[in-house]
Amino acid sequence: MAKGLLHGSRLFLGIVFLVAGINGYFVIFGLEPFIATSAEAMALFEFKHLLIAEKSLEIICGILLLTNQFIPLAIAVLSPIVVNIFLLHLFLDHSLLLLAILLVLALGYLLFAHRKNFIGILERKPNPS
């Protein structure tokens, strides 16, 4: 069961971020996105290069999650993005709050499952190699 939940969380996040990243490029190039975007979220990206950077990271991390490669790296990169998505939908645009909660839960579970990869970050006085 735990292994199935782990794979399900990884695939869910991979699909969501790959699709969201590609959808963001439609917005960047002035095309009609195939999934409706939040006007509040797009207003935060006044400069296109910020949107390009975020959507590129989403696509790369989505691919990494779907191919089961460099999962701790993808978790580390997506964590601040998921926090921003959650806070945006919690305080500004409630339309996708359920999806934001699911993202937090899925990423939190992946973080918990891969906690041994991150334990070194919490060392007060690390030993340099």
N, C-alpha and C positions, 0 to 999 in steps of 0.2 A: 504494500500500500504506500509506504513512504517513498519508494523508488518511483512509483507511478505519479505521485504528487510532485516529486522533484522534476520528472520529465515534463509533466503537464505545465508546471509553473514556468519552466525554461522555454517550452514551445509557445506558450501563451505570450510571454514577454517578447520573445523573438518575433512572432507574427505581428504583434501590436506595434512594435517599434520599427520594423521593416516597412510595414504599410504606412505608418504615420510619417516616417522619413520620406518615403516616395511621394506621398500626398503633399508634403511640405514643399517639395521641389516643383510641383504643379503651381503652388502659390507663388514661389520665387520667380518662375518664368511667366507669370501673368496668365496662366491657364486656369480653367475652372477645375478645382480639386474634385476628385471622385468621391471624397468623404467630406462632409461639411466641417469647416473649421470654426473655432471659437473666435468671434470678433475681438473679444477681450484679450485673448492670447496673441492674436496677430498684431494688436495695437502695441503690445510690449516689445515687438521687434521692429522698432523704427528704422533700424539699419539692416539692410538685407544680408550683410556679411555675418551678423549674429545668427540669423535664421539659417543661413547656409551652413555655418559651423555646427549648430545644434542638430539640424536634420541629417547632416553627414555622419555625425556621431551616432545618431539613432539608427541609421541604415547599417553602419559598420557593426554596432553592437547587436542589432537584430540578426545579422548574418552570423556573427560569432555564436549567439545563443542557439540559433537554428542548427548550426553545424557542430555544436557541442565543443567548441574550441575556445580557449582562454576565458572560461566562464568567470573567474574572479576579476579579471580585467574588465569584462563587460559589466559586472555588478558594480565595480568601483566607479566606472564612467557613468552608468545610468542612475546611480543613487541620487546625485543632486538634481538630475533631470526629473526623476519621479517625485522628489520632494517639491520641486517647483510646480509640477503638474498638479499635485495634490493640493498645495496651498492656493493655487490659482482657482481651482474648481471649488475649494472650500469657501473662499472669501469673495471671489468676483463672479464666477460663472458656474452655477450649480447644475447646469445641464448634463455634464458628464462626470458628476461626483461619484457615481457608482463605479464607473470605469477607473477613476483615479484611486478609489479605495481598493479595487481589485489589483491594480498595479502595485500599490504599497504592500498588500498582503503577499502577492507573488514574489516580489523582490525581497521582502523581509524573509520569506521562507527560503529563498535561494541563499540569502546572506547567512541565515542560520545554518543551513546545510553545508555551507562552505566556510564556516566560522574559523576553522583551523588555518585557512589561508590568510586570515586577517588578524589573527591574534598578535602577531609581531608588531602591528601598528600601535597597540596599546601598551607597549613596554615603556616604562618611565625612563630608564637609562639603557638604551639598546647597546649591544656589543657590535661595533663595526667589524666587518670581515677583513 
